[in-house]
Amino acid sequence: MEALKQKIRQEGINLGGGILKVDSFINHQVDPALMLAVGGALAAHFGALGITKVLTAEISGIAPALTTALALGVPVVYGRKTKPITMPDNMFVDSAPSHTKGQEVRLMVSPEFLHKGDKVLIIDDFLATGNTIMALVRIAQQAGADVIGVGAVIEKSFEGGRTELEALGLRVRSLAVIEKMTDDEIIFAEGVSP
């Protein structure tokens, strides 16, 4: 997606340590036109696979997950980081270390919204180490759902997260794949991930 890569070049900030700040269009402020295009591109890739739910983690994954779910015509479910009083105690729970938060993050999904037999597409803003996405995979497995694939807006291939996901037999699609980040430059892989 050339528009996404251009936005990353113009507004993305390399904070060092593998952290790319994209707060101006994904993580804090959302560019709705770009997210509609992102959702359309991810839905086009996974649309023929019979997806019944899109699953993500709050909060940065919600915008791309919502537009993907909208394009697919299915609900989006997100892993909550704080348990509201409305969530039952027998929720699905897993955790993952967060690179940007510097701590372990718990994700919780109510059994009301994720079921045995659901065909789940996991969507997130980043695919880096794959820790958050793997926690979502484990949550889907707790529910008895089938994870059909993983879509990411931005992949940092130098962090290796794709390897673990593909080892599970998951189909992975990233719209912008970054091979390397230096102080002066963000270097993208040629083409789009398979």
Secondary structure as UniProt FT lines:
FT   HELIX           2..11
FT   STRAND          13..16
FT   TURN            17..18
FT   STRAND          19..21
FT   HELIX           23..27
FT   HELIX           32..46
FT   HELIX           47..49
FT   STRAND          53..57
FT   TURN            58..61
FT   HELIX           62..72
FT   STRAND          76..80
FT   TURN            85..86
FT   TURN            89..90
FT   STRAND          92..98
FT   TURN            99..102
FT   STRAND          103..109
FT   TURN            111..113
FT   TURN            116..117
FT   STRAND          119..127
FT   HELIX           131..143
FT   STRAND          146..156
FT   HELIX           157..159
FT   HELIX           161..167
FT   TURN            168..169
FT   STRAND          171..181
FT   STRAND          186..188
//
